[in-house]
């Protein structure tokens, strides 16, 4: 028994270190991050065995995740390009895997606070590089086999994400976590670190010129404001409403200057909707949008890289079945989070559950005009945060304080 316990602890240490390395290097050095993730998954699968793979709470989430994976597999079977979709499916499997890994590992193999600290430290590096890039106009390109780095500041800063919108989507995922985590902190050192990250992150999201990213972060800040003081928030929203009404033309000009609403609407009408119409149930096939989009329009105004919407991307590639499964997963996550937060407190578990909820909420808002999961790094981070939130709920439920203790600690 002692040997078995030692072996379990050794496996847990490997999983913990691998997860932390993966999270830290994911935004700026992907080869090491992917290697660490593979090591973590191999050891974790050896530990949990296949029969315990979907041992998650709530149970319905595991079935929903399985349903989405089945929908993705069906899209491969009926794909317009089966070999390519099959390759994409191999990468897609990392999404549910990283989600389940986080659900099972939080509190068991790794402390959740360590994950937050690593996300923030990694984030400070990324936003600092973004500021340096803006000040120095630094540009760099490197293309070698699977490693492609393309850093430019044209159309907004990119930091290590090679695209302003990707950088904004990254900030939409990590900033909400930091907002709530900061509100629960009493230690001065952590407060300073979080304030620096949040301050630089807010500057960077403006410099990306991503209107969708800014709108998503603004919505999260309004929610936090309402939770802290709903009366003042209501006054602020009334003032903001009149500001928008009296400056409508100016705001439209800003949107036209930095946004690309016309391009998106043209793409949705002339490319995305016809794809959905021709492949309604299982979609055109995982990862096939860029290929099939040219069949529907060669116009310069059409976007062929992705559908510019997480919702339309799933509808076009995975059909109604895959889109429905994605919505089911998001609804389960939101409902589980809100139920748990109402039962305890918004700042329960050092705000990590609320932070994960707001991060995914931010992603779904920005996801109206951008596709989060088409870029592998962002897709991994998206599913990691869902797993982090559910894992924290499960761990906290078995180690929870009384509601009075939580209220005194966090409020």
C-alpha positions in Angstrom: 0.0 0.0 0.0 2.8 2.4 0.8 4.5 1.8 -2.6 1.1 2.4 -4.3 0.6 5.7 -2.4 4.2 6.8 -3.3 3.5 6.0 -6.9 0.3 7.9 -6.9 2.0 11.0 -5.4 4.7 10.8 -8.0 2.2 10.7 -10.8 0.3 13.6 -9.2 3.6 15.6 -9.1 4.3 14.9 -12.8 0.7 15.9 -13.7 0.9 19.1 -11.7 4.2 20.2 -13.1 3.2 19.3 -16.7 -0.1 21.3 -16.4 1.7 24.3 -15.0 4.3 24.2 -17.8 1.6 23.8 -20.4 -0.4 26.8 -19.1 2.6 29.1 -18.7 4.1 28.5 -22.1 0.8 28.1 -24.1 0.6 31.8 -25.2 4.2 32.2 -26.4 6.1 28.9 -26.8 3.7 26.3 -28.0 6.1 23.3 -28.7 7.0 23.1 -25.0 3.4 23.7 -24.0 2.1 20.9 -26.2 4.8 18.5 -25.0 3.8 19.2 -21.4 0.1 18.7 -22.2 0.8 15.3 -23.8 2.8 14.2 -20.8 0.1 15.4 -18.4 -2.6 13.6 -20.4 -0.6 10.3 -20.6 0.0 10.2 -16.9 -3.6 11.2 -16.1 -5.1 8.6 -18.4 -2.9 6.0 -16.8 -4.1 7.1 -13.4 -7.9 7.4 -14.0 -8.3 4.5 -16.5 -10.8 4.7 -19.4 -13.8 3.7 -17.4 -13.5 6.7 -15.1 -12.9 9.2 -17.9 -16.3 10.8 -17.7 -16.5 10.9 -13.9 -17.5 14.5 -13.8 -20.0 16.7 -11.9 -22.6 17.4 -13.1 -23.0 14.0 -14.8 -25.0 15.6 -17.6 -21.9 17.7 -18.6 -19.9 14.5 -19.4 -22.7 13.3 -21.7 -22.9 16.7 -23.4 -19.2 16.6 -23.9 -19.4 13.1 -25.3 -22.3 14.3 -27.5 -20.3 17.1 -29.0 -17.4 14.7 -29.7 -19.8 12.4 -31.5 -21.2 15.3 -33.5 -17.6 16.2 -34.5 -17.0 12.6 -35.5 -20.2 12.6 -37.6 -19.0 15.8 -39.4 -15.9 13.9 -40.3 -17.9 10.9 -41.7 -20.0 13.3 -43.9 -17.2 15.8 -44.6 -16.6 17.4 -48.0 -12.9 16.6 -47.3 -12.7 13.5 -45.1 -8.9 13.1 -44.8 -8.5 16.7 -43.7 -11.4 16.6 -41.3 -10.0 13.4 -39.8 -6.7 15.2 -39.1 -8.7 18.1 -37.5 -10.6 15.6 -35.4 -7.3 14.3 -34.0 -6.5 17.8 -32.8 -10.1 18.4 -31.6 -9.8 15.5 -29.2 -7.4 17.6 -27.1 -10.3 20.0 -26.3 -12.5 17.6 -24.3 -9.3 15.9 -23.0 -7.9 19.1 -21.5 -11.3 20.0 -20.1 -11.6 16.6 -18.3 -8.0 16.7 -17.2 -8.7 20.0 -15.4 -11.9 18.9 -13.9 -10.2 15.8 -12.4 -6.9 17.4 -11.5 -8.1 20.5 -9.6 -7.7 19.9 -5.9 -6.4 16.3 -6.5 -3.2 16.7 -8.5 -2.8 20.4 -8.4 -4.0 23.4 -6.3 -6.3 25.7 -8.2 -4.5 28.9 -6.9 -1.3 27.7 -8.5 -3.1 27.6 -11.9 -4.3 31.2 -11.4 -0.8 32.4 -10.5 0.7 30.8 -13.5 -2.0 32.3 -15.8 -1.2 35.7 -14.4 2.6 35.4 -14.7 2.3 34.1 -18.2 -0.2 36.9 -19.0 2.2 39.6 -17.6 4.8 38.4 -20.1 2.4 38.5 -23.0 1.0 41.9 -22.3 4.4 43.4 -21.5 5.6 42.1 -24.9 2.5 43.7 -26.4 3.4 47.1 -24.9 7.0 46.8 -26.1 5.8 45.9 -29.5 3.6 49.0 -29.6 6.4 51.3 -28.4 9.1 49.9 -30.7 6.9 48.8 -33.7 8.7 45.5 -33.5 8.0 43.0 -36.3 9.2 39.4 -36.7 8.4 36.5 -39.0 9.6 32.9 -38.7 8.2 29.9 -40.6 9.7 26.4 -40.1 7.6 23.3 -40.4 4.9 23.3 -37.7 6.4 26.3 -35.9 5.1 29.6 -37.3 5.6 32.9 -35.6 4.3 36.1 -37.2 4.5 39.2 -35.1 3.3 42.5 -36.5 1.5 45.6 -35.2 -0.4 46.5 -38.4 -4.1 47.0 -37.6 -3.4 46.7 -33.8 -0.8 45.0 -31.6 -0.6 41.3 -31.6 2.0 40.4 -28.9 2.7 36.7 -29.3 -0.6 35.9 -30.9 0.3 37.0 -34.5 -3.1 38.6 -34.9 -4.8 41.5 -33.0 -8.1 39.7 -32.8 -6.4 36.6 -31.3 -4.6 38.7 -28.8 -8.0 40.4 -27.8 -9.6 36.9 -27.5 -6.8 35.8 -25.2 -7.3 38.9 -23.0 -11.1 38.2 -23.0 -10.4 34.8 -21.5 -7.8 35.8 -18.9 -8.8 39.3 -17.7 -12.2 38.3 -16.2 -10.4 35.7 -14.1 -8.0 38.3 -12.8 -10.8 40.9 -12.1 -12.6 38.6 -9.6 -9.4 37.1 -8.2 -8.1 40.6 -7.4 -11.3 41.5 -5.5 -10.7 38.5 -3.1 -7.1 39.2 -2.4 -5.8 40.6 0.9 -2.1 40.1 0.3 -0.5 43.3 -0.9 2.1 41.5 -3.2 -0.7 39.6 -5.1 -2.8 42.7 -5.4 0.1 44.7 -6.9 0.9 41.8 -9.4 -2.8 41.5 -10.4 -3.2 45.3 -10.7 -0.2 45.5 -13.0 -1.5 42.7 -15.2 -5.0 44.1 -15.4 -3.8 47.6 -16.1 -1.5 46.5 -18.9 -4.1 44.1 -20.2 -6.8 46.8 -20.5 -4.3 49.0 -22.3 -3.4 46.2 -24.7 -7.0 45.3 -25.5 -7.6 48.9 -26.6 -4.4 48.9 -28.7 -5.6 45.7 -30.5 -8.5 47.8 -31.9 -10.7 44.8 -31.5 -14.2 46.3 -30.8 -15.6 42.9 -30.0 -12.9 42.3 -27.4 -13.4 45.7 -25.8 -17.2 45.2 -25.7 -16.8 41.8 -24.0 -14.5 43.2 -21.3 -16.8 46.2 -20.8 -19.8 43.8 -20.3 -17.8 41.9 -17.7 -16.8 45.1 -15.8 -20.5 46.2 -15.8 -21.5 42.9 -14.2 -18.9 43.2 -11.6 -19.9 46.8 -10.9 -23.6 45.7 -10.6 -22.6 43.0 -8.1 -20.6 45.4 -5.9 -23.1 48.2 -6.1 -26.1 47.8 -8.3 -27.5 51.3 -7.6 -24.4 53.1 -8.8 -24.2 50.7 -11.7 -27.8 51.6 -12.7 -26.9 55.3 -12.6 -23.8 54.6 -14.7 -25.8 52.7 -17.3 -28.3 55.5 -17.6 -25.5 58.0 -18.2 -23.9 55.6 -20.7 -27.2 55.2 -22.5 -27.5 59.0 -23.0 -23.9 59.3 -24.0 -24.5 56.7 -26.7 -27.7 58.4 -27.9 -26.1 61.8 -28.2 -22.9 60.5 -29.7 -24.4 57.9 -32.0 -22.9 59.2 -35.2 -19.4 59.5 -33.7 -19.6 55.9 -32.4 -20.7 54.6 -35.7 -17.7 56.3 -37.4 -15.4 54.7 -34.9 -17.0 51.3 -35.5 -16.7 51.7 -39.3 -13.1 52.9 -39.0 -11.8 50.1 -36.7 -14.4 47.4 -37.3 -15.4 45.3 -40.3 -19.2 44.8 -39.8 -19.9 45.1 -43.6 -17.3 42.4 -44.3 -18.8 40.1 -41.7 -22.4 40.6 -42.8 -21.5 39.9 -46.5 -19.7 36.7 -45.4 -22.5 35.5 -43.3 -25.1 36.2 -46.0 -23.2 34.9 -49.0 -21.0 32.2 -47.6 -22.0 31.0 -44.2 -25.8 30.7 -44.6 -25.5 28.9 -47.9 -23.1 26.4 -46.3 -25.5 25.8 -43.5 -28.4 25.4 -46.0 -26.5 22.8 -48.0 -25.1 20.9 -44.9 -27.7 21.4 -42.2 -27.4 18.4 -39.9 -23.7 17.4 -39.7 -22.1 20.4 -41.4 -19.5 20.6 -44.1 -16.9 18.8 -42.0 -14.6 19.7 -39.2 -12.1 22.4 -40.3 -13.5 22.7 -43.8 -14.8 26.2 -43.8 -11.7 27.8 -45.3 -11.8 25.3 -48.2 -15.5 25.2 -48.9 -16.1 29.0 -48.6 -14.5 29.6 -52.0 -17.2 27.5 -53.6 -19.8 30.0 -52.5 -17.9 33.3 -53.1 -14.6 34.5 -54.5 -15.4 38.1 -53.7 -12.7 40.2 -51.9 -15.3 41.1 -49.3 -15.8 37.5 -48.2 -13.8 36.1 -45.3 -12.4 32.7 -46.1 -10.2 32.0 -43.1 -13.1 31.3 -40.7 -16.7 32.2 -40.2 -16.0 35.2 -37.9 -18.5 33.8 -35.3 -18.2 30.9 -33.0 -21.9 30.2 -33.5 -21.7 30.3 -37.3 -18.5 28.3 -37.4 -20.1 25.4 -35.5 -23.2 25.6 -37.6 -21.3 25.5 -40.9 -18.7 22.9 -39.9 -20.6 20.7 -37.4 -24.2 21.5 -38.4 -27.2 21.8 -36.1 -26.2 18.7 -34.2 -22.7 20.1 -33.3 -24.0 23.6 -32.6 -26.7 22.2 -30.4 -24.2 20.2 -28.4 -22.0 23.2 -27.9 -24.9 25.3 -26.7 -25.9 22.5 -24.3 -22.4 22.4 -22.8 -22.3 26.2 -22.4 -25.8 26.3 -20.8 -24.8 23.4 -18.4 -21.7 25.3 -17.4 -23.5 28.6 -16.9 -26.3 27.1 -15.0 -24.0 25.1 -12.7 -21.9 28.2 -12.1 -24.8 30.5 -11.3 -26.5 27.9 -9.1 -23.4 27.4 -7.1 -22.6 31.1 -6.8 -26.2 31.9 -5.6 -26.0 29.1 -3.1 -22.7 30.3 -1.6 -21.4 33.7 -2.7 -20.1 35.4 -5.8 -16.6 35.4 -4.4 -16.6 31.8 -3.2 -13.4 29.8 -3.7 -11.4 33.0 -4.0 -13.5 34.1 -6.9 -12.2 31.4 -9.2 -15.6 29.9 -10.1 -17.1 33.4 -10.8 -13.9 34.3 -12.8 -14.3 31.2 -15.0 -18.0 32.0 -15.5 -17.2 35.6 -16.6 -14.3 34.4 -18.8 -16.6 32.1 -20.8 -19.3 34.7 -20.8 -16.9 37.2 -22.3 -15.8 34.6 -24.9 -19.4 34.0 -25.9 -20.0 37.7 -26.3 -16.9 38.2 -28.4 -17.8 35.0 -30.1 -20.7 36.6 -31.9 -18.2 38.3 -34.2 -15.1 36.1 -33.8 -14.3 32.4 -33.7 -12.6 31.3 -30.5 -11.9 27.6 -31.2 -10.6 27.8 -34.8 -7.1 28.6 -33.4 -5.8 25.7 -31.5 -4.1 27.6 -28.6 -7.2 29.6 -27.9 -9.4 26.5 -28.1 -7.3 24.8 -25.5 -7.5 27.8 -23.2 -11.3 28.1 -23.7 -11.8 24.4 -22.7 -9.2 24.6 -19.9 -11.2 27.4 -18.3 -14.4 25.5 -18.4 -12.7 22.5 -16.8 -11.1 24.8 -14.2 -14.5 26.2 -13.2 -16.2 22.8 -13.0 -13.2 21.2 -11.2 -13.2 24.1 -8.6 -16.9 23.6 -8.0 -16.4 19.9 -7.4 -13.4 20.3 -5.1 -15.0 23.2 -3.2 -18.2 21.2 -2.7 -16.2 18.5 -0.8 -14.1 21.0 1.2 -16.5 23.9 1.5 -16.7 26.4 4.4 -20.0 27.5 5.8 -21.8 30.3 3.9 -21.2 32.7 6.9 -17.4 32.0 6.8 -17.3 32.6 3.1 -19.2 35.8 3.4 -16.9 37.1 6.1 -13.8 36.1 4.1 -14.7 37.4 0.7 -17.2 40.2 1.3 
